[in-house]
Amino acid sequence: AADPVADLVRVRCATDGRDVVTSWRGQVYADVPGEAPRHLFAIVGMNVARCAEDADGWYLTSRELMLYLDPDTGAVLRRWHNPWTGVDVPVVHVANSPVQARLGAAPPLERHGPLATFVYDIPLGYPNPIHADEALRPFAPSPTYEAIEMFGLTAPADEVSDPTRPTVSWMTLTWHRVGPWLPWMGQGDAPGRLVYRATGERVDGIAALPAELRDELETRLPRYRAAPTCLLDAANVTSWTYFVAHADAYRRGDRFPLPAPVVDEPCRAAAAPMSR
C-alpha cells in the first residue's frame, strides 16, 4: 500500500535510523521599500538528521548550522558593518539544536519525468519570543514573528516509493525564505525584510561538508556532528530563541556560534507532545 510518509522519510532521511547530512549554499538579500534589493550575505549551511518511528508514527530529529559569509570574499563574518546605521555588530550564526518535527503527513509530491519533488510552503506566524523580554525588545520590536519558508526536496522518482530502499541514492534541495531582519543586525523596526535563496544536496557524512562548516564542527561544535539519538525533551531552537538565550554573549561581542560540546540529552517520554 502507498505510504507517503515513508516516502518522505526515504527522501529526507532514511527508514533505518541512520544519520543523513545535507548541505547548502546561497545568498541573502535585503528588500527595503524604495531601494533596489541589496546583497548582504552569502550563506553556507548543514543539517544532520535522523528519522525514526515510535508508537505515534514517524518523527525527525536534527541539528542545523549555518554561517553568514562576506558576499564578495566568501570569508566567514565575525562582525558585520550595517550599511544603514553605520554600526559594526557581532554576527550571530545559526546554530539550532534541536530542530524536530512529527511527520504526520507528507507534503505534495510533484513528478517530472525521472524526478520527484516534495514541495513544502510553510507560512509562519507566532508571538515573537524576543518581544517578551523588554530589555531585548529593541532588537526585534514586532510582537509577532512572521515569515515564510519554501522547500523542494528532489530525488529519483523510481526510488521514492521503493520499500526495499531505506533511503534514496541522492537528494537535492532548494530553500527560499522571506522573513524579518535578524535581531543581531541592529535594524530595530526599520522597514524591510530578508530574502534567502539556497540550493544544496545530501552529502556523504560530515567529512564531505564544506571546509567552513567542518572547521566549526571539529573545533567548536562537536555536538553538531551527529543527530540526536531520540526525540529530545526540548523545544525547537530558532535564531530568535537562540538570540534570547545568548544575548549576554552578543553584548560581550563573543564569537558565534558559541561552543557546543557533546552533552547528555534527555529523551522525550513516549506520547509526549511536540513543541514547535
C-alpha positions in Angstrom: 0.0 0.0 0.0 1.1 3.6 -0.7 2.8 5.2 2.3 3.5 8.9 1.5 5.1 9.5 4.9 7.6 6.6 4.5 8.4 8.1 1.0 9.1 11.4 2.6 11.4 9.7 5.2 13.2 7.9 2.4 13.9 11.3 0.7 14.6 13.5 3.7 16.5 11.0 5.8 16.3 7.2 5.9 13.9 4.5 7.2 16.7 2.6 9.0 17.6 5.4 11.5 21.0 6.4 10.1 22.2 9.9 10.2 21.7 11.9 7.0 23.8 15.0 6.3 22.6 17.8 3.9 24.5 20.9 3.0 23.5 24.1 1.1 24.9 27.4 -0.2 23.0 30.5 -1.1 22.6 34.3 -0.8 20.7 36.7 1.4 19.2 40.0 0.1 17.6 42.9 1.8 14.3 44.0 0.4 13.7 47.6 1.6 10.8 49.7 0.2 12.1 52.3 -2.2 15.5 50.7 -2.6 16.9 48.1 -5.1 17.5 44.8 -3.4 20.8 44.8 -1.6 23.1 41.7 -1.5 24.0 41.3 2.2 25.5 37.8 2.8 26.4 34.6 1.2 25.4 31.6 3.3 26.7 28.0 3.8 24.8 25.6 6.0 24.3 22.0 7.1 21.8 19.8 8.8 22.3 16.4 10.3 19.0 14.5 10.7 17.7 11.1 11.9 14.2 9.8 11.3 12.7 7.1 13.4 9.3 5.6 14.2 7.6 5.2 17.6 4.1 4.5 18.8 3.0 7.9 17.5 4.5 7.4 14.0 7.5 8.9 12.2 9.5 11.8 13.6 12.6 13.7 12.6 15.2 15.0 15.0 18.1 17.1 13.7 20.6 19.9 14.3 21.4 22.7 11.9 24.3 25.1 11.5 24.5 28.0 9.0 27.2 30.6 8.6 26.9 34.1 7.2 29.7 34.9 4.7 31.1 38.0 3.1 29.3 38.1 -0.2 32.4 39.2 -2.1 35.2 37.2 -0.4 33.3 34.2 1.0 35.0 34.7 4.4 33.0 33.8 7.5 31.8 37.0 9.0 32.6 37.7 12.7 31.4 41.3 12.6 29.2 43.0 10.1 29.0 46.6 9.1 25.3 47.7 9.0 25.1 49.9 5.9 22.0 51.7 7.1 23.1 52.5 10.7 26.9 52.6 10.1 27.4 50.4 13.2 29.5 47.3 13.3 27.7 44.4 15.1 28.7 40.8 16.1 27.3 38.2 13.7 25.2 35.5 15.3 25.4 32.5 13.0 22.6 29.9 13.0 23.2 27.0 15.5 19.8 25.4 16.1 19.7 22.2 18.2 17.3 20.6 18.3 15.1 21.0 15.2 12.4 18.3 15.5 9.1 17.5 13.9 6.4 14.9 13.8 6.0 13.6 10.2 2.2 13.1 10.4 1.6 13.8 6.8 3.6 14.2 3.6 3.6 17.4 1.6 2.6 17.3 -2.1 4.8 15.2 -4.3 5.4 16.6 -7.8 6.7 14.2 -10.5 8.6 15.5 -13.5 9.8 12.6 -15.7 12.6 10.8 -13.8 12.4 13.2 -10.9 10.1 13.6 -7.9 10.0 16.6 -5.6 8.4 17.1 -2.2 7.2 20.7 -2.1 6.7 22.4 1.3 5.5 26.0 1.7 5.5 26.8 5.4 3.9 30.2 6.4 5.0 31.1 10.0 3.2 33.4 12.4 3.6 33.3 16.1 4.4 35.5 19.1 8.0 36.9 18.8 10.0 35.3 21.7 12.2 38.4 21.9 9.3 40.7 22.5 8.6 39.1 25.9 11.9 40.5 27.2 11.7 44.2 27.5 15.5 44.7 27.5 15.8 42.8 24.2 12.7 44.3 22.5 14.7 47.0 20.6 16.5 44.2 18.7 13.2 42.8 17.3 10.3 45.1 18.3 7.4 43.4 16.5 5.1 41.5 18.9 4.8 38.8 16.2 7.2 36.8 14.1 6.1 36.4 10.5 8.0 34.6 7.7 7.6 32.0 5.1 9.9 29.1 4.2 9.7 27.2 1.0 11.5 23.9 0.4 11.8 21.5 -2.5 13.4 18.1 -2.0 14.1 16.2 -5.3 15.1 12.6 -5.7 14.9 9.8 -8.3 11.2 9.2 -8.9 11.7 5.4 -9.2 13.3 5.2 -5.8 11.0 7.4 -3.7 8.3 4.7 -3.2 10.6 1.6 -3.3 10.1 -0.2 0.0 13.3 -2.2 -0.5 15.3 1.0 -0.2 15.9 2.6 3.3 16.8 5.8 1.5 17.2 7.3 -2.0 20.6 7.3 -3.7 20.7 11.1 -3.9 18.6 14.1 -3.0 18.9 17.8 -3.9 17.2 20.7 -2.2 16.0 24.2 -2.7 15.2 26.6 0.1 13.7 30.1 -0.1 12.8 32.2 2.9 11.3 35.7 3.4 11.4 37.0 6.9 12.2 39.9 9.2 15.6 41.4 10.0 17.7 39.2 12.2 17.8 40.5 15.7 21.7 40.8 15.7 21.7 43.1 12.7 20.6 46.2 14.7 17.8 47.2 12.4 15.1 47.5 15.0 11.8 48.4 13.5 13.3 49.8 10.2 11.1 48.8 7.2 12.3 45.9 5.2 12.7 42.1 5.1 15.3 39.5 4.2 15.1 37.2 1.2 17.1 33.9 1.3 17.8 31.6 -1.7 19.8 28.4 -1.4 20.4 25.1 -3.2 22.0 22.0 -1.8 22.2 18.3 -1.6 22.7 15.3 0.6 26.4 14.6 1.2 28.3 11.6 2.3 28.7 12.4 6.0 30.5 15.2 7.9 33.7 14.7 6.1 32.1 15.8 2.8 30.9 19.2 4.2 32.5 22.5 3.0 35.6 23.4 4.9 34.0 26.4 6.7 31.5 24.1 8.4 33.9 21.2 9.1 36.2 23.7 10.9 33.4 24.7 13.3 32.3 21.1 13.8 35.9 19.8 14.5 36.9 22.6 16.8 33.9 24.3 18.5 30.7 22.4 17.8 31.2 18.6 18.1 27.6 18.2 19.2 26.5 19.0 15.6 28.5 16.1 14.1 25.6 13.7 14.9 21.8 14.0 15.1 20.1 13.3 18.5 19.6 9.6 19.1 15.9 10.1 20.1 13.2 12.7 20.1 14.7 15.1 22.7 12.7 16.5 25.6 13.5 20.1 24.4 11.8 22.9 22.5 12.9 23.6 18.9 15.6 26.2 18.7 15.3 29.1 16.2 17.5 32.1 15.5 15.2 34.1 17.7 15.2 31.8 20.8 19.0 31.4 20.4 19.4 35.2 20.5 17.3 35.4 23.7 19.3 32.6 25.3 22.7 34.2 24.4 22.0 37.9 24.4 24.7 38.5 27.0 27.3 36.8 24.8 26.2 39.0 21.9 26.6 42.1 24.1 30.1 41.0 25.1 30.9 40.5 21.4 31.7 36.8 21.8 32.4 34.7 18.8 29.4 32.9 17.4 28.4 30.2 17.0 29.1 29.6 20.7 30.9 26.3 21.6 28.6 23.3 21.7 30.3 20.2 23.3 28.7 16.8 23.3 26.3 16.5 26.3 23.8 14.1 27.7 20.4 15.0 26.2 17.2 13.5 27.8 14.7 11.8 25.5 11.0 12.8 25.5 8.7 10.4 27.2 6.5 8.3 24.9 3.5 10.1 23.6 4.7 13.5 24.9 3.5 16.4 22.8 5.8 18.0 20.2 6.6 21.7 20.8 7.1 23.6 17.6 
